[in-house]
Amino acid sequence: MDLIDYVRLIGRRWILVTVCVLVALSFSVTWAMLSPKQYTAKADVFVGSVVTSRGSTTAAQAASKFVLDRMESYAVLVHSPDVIRGVISQVGLATSEQALSGRVGASVPSGTVLLRISAVSADPQNAAAIANATAAQLSIRIEQLETPLGSTQPLVDVFIARPATPPVMPSSPNRPLIIGLGLVCGFGSGLLMAVIRDQALQRRPAAATGSQPAGDPFPKAKGSVESSPDRGPSVTAQPPEESYPSPPPGLLGAEPG
């Protein structure tokens, strides 16, 4: 089937296609409206190097490479028990460490020394508070791990470069995307059902005629004349009918006595 055939099919089965689209659209709108809203707040943490030798370009480059090589490891620390417990205590959350760990995250933009902290909550104010607390606790934990034994000076300097603010728009559910997917799924299912129904109706007349040729609406009668271009007209002979012997003449006029 080409594009014109599909257009004609939709014209013939437009009621079926419309019903499928409306049903799918109603489900998608209901899902989008009833799904709980979630807000995502983000904060940026900057990780700098502490260069002890001023004016040394080699030392500065080595310190920068030291920090860059460790950025991915710093991001993993956002789920460490010390950071999660510190966030729960700082914000005063009534939740478990496992539940909070699934709501926070950290990523590193490529080629930077920034840690992008994200926190998800049903309340925008709470999401911002959790993101800022996570950034603060992660900064403390990184400096603790990067402080050599017997020293009070960490090798890196960590601070919050951009604190989180309460988000205005929810991050989920994405209502336009859900409704758009509902329309596409409804139209696709309606078109598929229209194709199946159209093919089923096309097979039904062929099944009703059986093995009779499609171009011969009248079956051939016994004894009919058939013509052949080579031998001319010929008559189809009927099979001989069975004959029974006639009763004796005396039995036809006899009466029961």
C-alpha positions in Angstrom: 0.0 0.0 0.0 1.2 3.4 -0.9 0.4 6.8 0.6 -2.7 7.3 -1.5 -4.1 3.9 -0.5 -3.7 4.8 3.2 -5.4 8.2 2.7 -8.3 6.4 1.0 -8.4 3.8 3.8 -8.6 6.5 6.4 -11.4 8.2 4.5 -13.4 4.9 4.4 -12.7 4.0 8.1 -12.5 7.5 9.6 -15.0 6.6 12.4 -12.8 3.7 13.6 -9.6 5.8 13.4 -11.3 8.7 15.3 -12.5 6.4 18.1 -9.1 5.0 18.6 -7.5 8.5 18.7 -10.1 9.7 21.2 -9.6 6.7 23.5 -5.8 7.0 23.5 -6.0 10.7 24.0 -8.3 10.4 27.0 -6.0 7.9 28.6 -2.9 10.1 28.0 -4.6 13.2 29.3 -5.8 11.4 32.5 -2.3 10.0 33.1 -0.7 13.4 32.6 -3.2 15.2 34.9 -3.2 12.6 37.7 0.6 12.0 37.8 2.2 13.7 40.8 4.4 16.7 40.1 8.1 16.5 40.8 10.4 19.5 41.0 14.2 19.4 40.4 16.6 22.0 41.9 20.2 22.3 40.9 23.3 23.7 42.6 26.9 24.0 41.2 30.0 23.2 43.3 33.4 24.4 42.2 36.5 22.3 43.0 39.7 24.3 42.9 43.3 23.3 43.5 45.5 24.7 46.2 48.9 25.6 44.7 51.6 26.0 47.4 54.3 27.2 45.0 53.3 30.6 43.7 54.4 31.6 40.2 55.2 28.0 39.3 53.4 27.2 36.0 54.3 23.5 36.2 52.9 23.2 39.7 49.6 24.9 38.7 49.2 22.6 35.7 49.9 19.6 37.8 47.3 20.7 40.4 44.7 21.4 37.7 45.2 17.9 36.2 45.0 16.4 39.7 41.6 17.9 40.2 40.3 17.0 36.7 41.3 13.4 37.2 39.3 13.2 40.4 36.1 14.9 39.4 34.2 11.7 38.5 35.2 10.2 41.9 33.9 13.3 43.6 30.6 13.0 41.9 30.1 9.4 43.2 30.6 10.7 46.8 27.1 12.3 46.6 25.6 8.9 47.5 28.0 8.2 50.4 26.4 7.6 53.8 28.3 10.5 55.4 26.8 13.0 52.9 23.3 11.5 53.0 23.2 11.5 56.8 24.5 15.1 56.9 21.7 16.2 54.5 19.0 14.5 56.5 20.3 16.2 59.7 20.8 19.6 58.1 17.3 19.8 56.4 15.5 17.8 59.1 14.0 15.3 56.7 11.8 12.4 57.9 13.1 9.9 55.4 15.5 7.0 55.1 19.0 7.3 53.7 18.1 4.9 50.8 15.1 7.0 49.8 17.1 10.3 49.9 19.9 8.7 48.0 17.6 8.0 45.1 16.4 11.6 45.0 19.8 13.3 44.7 22.6 13.1 42.1 25.7 14.7 40.8 27.2 15.1 37.4 30.3 16.7 35.9 30.1 18.8 32.8 32.8 17.7 30.3 36.1 19.4 30.8 35.1 21.4 33.9 35.8 21.3 37.6 32.2 21.8 38.4 29.9 19.4 40.2 26.3 19.8 39.3 24.1 18.7 42.2 20.4 17.9 41.6 17.6 17.1 44.0 14.1 16.0 43.3 11.1 16.6 45.5 7.3 17.2 45.3 7.8 20.6 46.9 10.0 23.2 45.1 11.2 24.8 48.3 12.2 21.4 49.7 14.0 20.5 46.5 16.1 23.7 46.7 16.9 23.0 50.4 18.0 19.5 49.7 20.2 20.5 46.8 22.0 23.2 48.8 22.4 20.9 51.8 23.8 18.2 49.5 26.3 20.6 47.9 27.4 21.7 51.4 27.8 18.2 52.8 29.6 17.0 49.6 32.1 20.0 49.9 32.9 19.1 53.4 33.4 15.4 52.6 35.7 16.1 49.6 37.9 18.4 51.7 38.1 15.8 54.5 39.2 13.1 52.0 41.8 15.4 50.4 43.4 16.5 53.6 46.8 14.6 54.1 47.5 12.9 57.4 49.0 15.2 60.0 47.9 18.3 58.1 44.9 20.7 58.4 45.2 22.1 54.9 43.2 20.2 52.2 44.7 19.8 48.7 41.6 21.2 47.1 39.3 24.2 47.8 35.6 23.4 47.4 32.8 25.9 47.6 29.3 26.4 46.2 29.5 28.5 43.1 25.7 28.7 42.4 23.2 27.8 45.1 19.9 26.2 44.1 16.7 28.2 43.9 13.2 26.9 44.0 12.1 25.8 40.5 9.1 27.3 39.0 8.1 24.6 36.6 7.9 20.9 37.4 10.4 18.6 35.8 7.8 15.8 35.6 5.4 14.7 34.3 6.1 16.1 30.8 2.5 16.7 29.9 2.9 17.8 26.3 5.1 14.8 25.6 2.6 12.3 27.2 -0.3 13.8 25.3 1.6 13.8 22.0 2.5 10.1 22.5 -1.1 9.4 23.2 -2.2 11.0 19.9 0.5 9.1 17.9 -0.4 5.8 19.6 -4.1 6.3 19.0 -3.7 7.2 15.3 -1.3 4.3 14.8 -3.6 1.7 16.5 -6.6 3.1 14.6 -4.8 2.8 11.2 -3.8 -0.7 12.0 -7.3 -1.8 13.0 -8.6 -0.1 9.8 -6.1 -2.1 7.6 -7.1 -5.4 9.4 -10.8 -4.7 9.0 -10.5 -3.8 5.3 -8.5 -6.9 4.5 -11.0 -9.1 6.4 -13.9 -7.6 4.3 -12.0 -8.2 1.1 -11.4 -11.9 1.9 -15.1 -12.6 2.9 -16.6 -12.6 -0.7 -13.8 -14.9 -2.0 -14.5 -17.3 0.9 -18.2 -17.3 0.1 -17.8 -18.3 -3.6 -15.8 -21.5 -2.7 -13.9 -23.1 -5.7 -16.2 -21.6 -8.4 -14.3 -19.4 -10.9 -14.7 -15.7 -10.1 -15.7 -14.8 -13.6 -18.5 -17.4 -14.1 -21.5 -16.5 -12.0 -23.7 -19.3 -13.4 -22.7 -23.0 -13.0 -22.7 -25.2 -16.0 -25.9 -27.4 -16.4 -25.8 -31.0 -17.4 -26.0 -31.5 -21.1 -24.9 -28.0 -22.0 -23.2 -27.2 -25.2 -19.5 -26.2 -25.0 -17.6 -24.7 -27.8 -14.0 -25.3 -28.6 -11.9 -23.3 -31.1 -10.4 -26.6 -32.4 -13.1 -29.1 -32.4 -16.2 -26.9 -32.7 -19.3 -27.3 -30.5 -19.8 -30.4 -28.5 -22.5 -31.7 -26.3 -21.8 -32.9 -22.8 -23.5 -36.3 -22.4 -25.5 -37.0 -19.3 -24.9 -40.2 -17.4 -27.5 -42.9 -18.2 -30.3 -43.1 -15.7 -31.0 -46.4 -13.9 -33.9 -48.4 -15.4 -36.1 -50.8 -13.5 -38.1 -53.8 -15.0 -41.8 -53.2 -15.6 -44.2 -55.4 -13.6 -46.3 -58.0 -15.4 -49.5 -56.7 -17.0 -51.7 -58.9 -14.9 -50.5 -57.4 -11.7 -51.4 -53.9 -12.6 -55.2 -54.6 -12.8 -55.5 -57.2 -10.0 -57.4 -56.2 -6.9 -56.7 -57.6 -3.6 -59.2 -60.3 -2.7 
